[in-house]
Amino acid sequence: MSSASLPKGIHLTSSIPKGGEGIITAPGLEFLAILHRTFEGKRQELLKNREKVQAELDKGKPLTFLPETREIREAPAWRCAPPGPGLEDRRVEITGPTDRKMVINALNSGAKTFMADFEDSNSPTWSNLVLGQANLHDAIRRQIDFEINGKAYKLTDKPAVLLVRPRGWHLPEPRVLIDGVPLSGSLFDFGLYFFHNAAELIKRGHGPYFYLPKMEHHLEARLWNDVFCLATSHLGLKQGTIRATVLIETLPAAFQMEEILYELKEHSAGLNCGRWDYIFSFIKKQRAHKACVFPDRSDVTMTVPFMDAYVRLLIQTCHKRKVAAMGGMSAQIPIKNDPDANERAMSKVRADKLREVTAGHDGTWVAHPALVKIALDIFNEHMKGPNQYHIRREDVVVTDKQIADPSVPGKVTEQGVRDNVSAALSYCAAWISGNGCVPINYLMEDAATAEIARVQLWQWSKYGSKTDTGKTISPSYLQPIFSEESAKVSKLPGIDPHHVKIASEYMAQQVKAQWPSDFLTSDLLGYLEGVGTVGGQKKASL
């Protein structure tokens, strides 16, 4: 598409990738411009509110259930919309990025649904985003089959139901400028998918279904609801065909679960325990408080007090309003050359899924097709109907203090420090290279793991935590570990040593900072293809 054929006020800083010409179209861009011009002001206002809340937390103001929305929480009568067609039974969901082979494998995995991810398991390179949209467009129309190296990839007759996760409200899409301003990444991902596929999905008996990440306030859910209503009206579709599941993966959102459901009432498909990002948010939001320093990442399990309280409240809240309470991710991947180690890993998966289904969850997440049957067997045995909305958990009483309880037993070990350094460097280097879904120590990791590692290293350094051997953690203590782990990571297959160097320098800056950055994905965005700036310096447009 030439610049002369672009709609007025729209500028692309990168050329359209081959294969994406049917996605980046003039009508599609006009639709994105309508969303941007209508909602960008509110988005910026809500992002400023996040800064205000963080400043209050830094000064010691505790998070609480909002007094001004007490009536919503206490009103017994309201309910969310019934499940959309195909979302009645979600007992196992598989997630992953949107490259063509992965989309086919995930849709064929035997899971009930597939969450195609433009967020934390996707590095938002221009080609990943545009070609990912093209892959979903083709999958919906059963036109995605292909062959490579003599192997055919073909959709089954009954693939999983498709859901899409756009990026969070905080991330821009700098390759699309509207009236000189970068478009919201959320609206780019949602808008293109909805514009090209909503009517087709409805025609085929399902609907446009979404997962919404990283929200910190119920008014951010209201903004999504307003976007849904305008988008549906603009395309002449029936209101209420969208369904959206919200990931409760920030500490502020845990205090506003009912309000979030209420704001999305006509479009809600429930809530999900985004547990790894929730740990990251817990540390980040309470960054000013030494009492909230955690031990090794491996010690922050689902059974520690603040995680247990959050899970119980989420299940109670969802079932009270008749929507799905989805469990969290099992990131294990098969260990092919060590049967004993593989069995230990799969035993952890079974225990995790048993805990979820017996607590009352209506479904769970896995990251690898090999885990689908394991999770299905557990849920099939213990969940006889399509969901567990009837398990009301009226026994649950969760207080403000329980949600924010920082007590986590465990130690900071030298191995735990080294594991965090290695995970952060490995992930950041891969992400800069264009890969947002990275196998690390037989776990399929996304940005959440690197974020936990990053803020823990900052936290330990900030407060001079001691390891179990008595060593004080500081930037000078960490520097040789960064060097040693950088050398190891640089030798891994598919890793660019230059990108490891960038990641190491970034992490070294982070552990010295007064406060950690909000998101590493925001910090490192400038290093991706076609973005235009790195460290404030203008890059040449592609």
Disulfide bonds with the S-S distance in Angstrom:
none
